[in-house]
Amino acid sequence: MENIKDPTGCGDSFGGAFVGYIAKTKDLSEKNFRKAIVYGSVVASHNAEDFGLNRLKHLTMVNIEKRYKEFQDIREF
């Protein structure tokens, strides 16, 4: 991340995205837990880009999938 404005709420947004992904997929395998961790990290990174919930108000699945792909490109998981 290049521009961090406010890390407040990053843990909550990570947790929500992690649990939400697991609940959506209903897959409790280790591989899926790893994907959920990355999705949690992606949402948390978006959260830190603005104050409070401002960034998350405008976050779309397109934004999430784009950053997920960026994670994939820099790291194998």
N, C-alpha and C positions, 0 to 999 in steps of 0.2 A: 504494500500500500504506500502510496506517495503522499496522500493528503488525509491525515487523521484530524478530525475536528473534535470528536467527543466519543470516547470509548464507553461512556455510561450506557448500560443496557446490552453490551455485546455478549455477556454471559447468558443473559435471558434470551436474546435472539438466537444464540447458538443452541441453547437447550430446546427452544421451541421448534427450530428447524430440524434438529436431530430427532426429537420425539415424533414430530409431524411426519418426517420421512419414513421412520420405522412403522408408524401407525398406517401410513398410506400403503406401503409395500407389503406389510404383514410378513416380512422376511427377517428372521432372527439369526441368519447366518453371519459368520464373521465378515465375509466379503461385503455384505449389505451394511453391517455396522460401520465398516470403513467408509463406504459411500456416504452414510448418514453423517459421519464426522466431517467429511469434506463439505457436504451441503450445509451443515451447521456453521462451519468456518466461513463459507461463502456469504451466508446471510449476515453473520456477525461483522464481516469485513465491510459489507454495504452499510450496516448500521453505524459504523465508526466514521463514515464519510460526512455526516451532518449531525446536527444537535437533536437530541431526543429521538422522536420517531419520524422526523421529517423525511429522511431518506427512505425508510420502510413504507411510508405512505404511497410512494410512487414506484416501488419495486415490483417488477414483473417477473414471470417465469423466464422470459427471454433474457433479462438481465442476469438472473441466477444461473441459467444454463450457459450463458456466455462466459461468466467468471468460472464456473465449474470446469469448462473446457480449458480455460487458461491454467487452472490448477493442474489439470491432467497433462497439459503440455510441458509444465515445468517439473512435474514429479510423478513418478509411477506409484500407484496405490492400489 
